[in-house]
């Protein structure tokens, strides 16, 4: 499954973020960008899995709907964590303060 391979590959890169210096704005920006990509890959992978399961929710194309459906279909799936990540991802577009970006990068790590 190509989407899963991409998800895992990108996650391996993001996992190395804790070894970076968080005093460099380019590093912080890169961590945040990688998180956005990882989140996109994740919810689209969930969408594909739900389609495989025959779920009608997979046709919506909305991350929140996909996450909520995945929570009901897969008992071990942490829907609350994914909804929190969705909020963080949505809020990233409104971060203009370097300290807020640094705090966000810390939460991502």
Buried (B, 14 or more C-beta within 10 A) or exposed (E): EEBEEBBEEBEEEBEEBEEBEBEEEEBBEBBBEBBBBBBBBBBBBBBBBBBEEEBEBBEBEEBBBBBBBBBEBBEEBEBEEBBEBBEBBEEBEEBEEEEEBBBBBEEBB
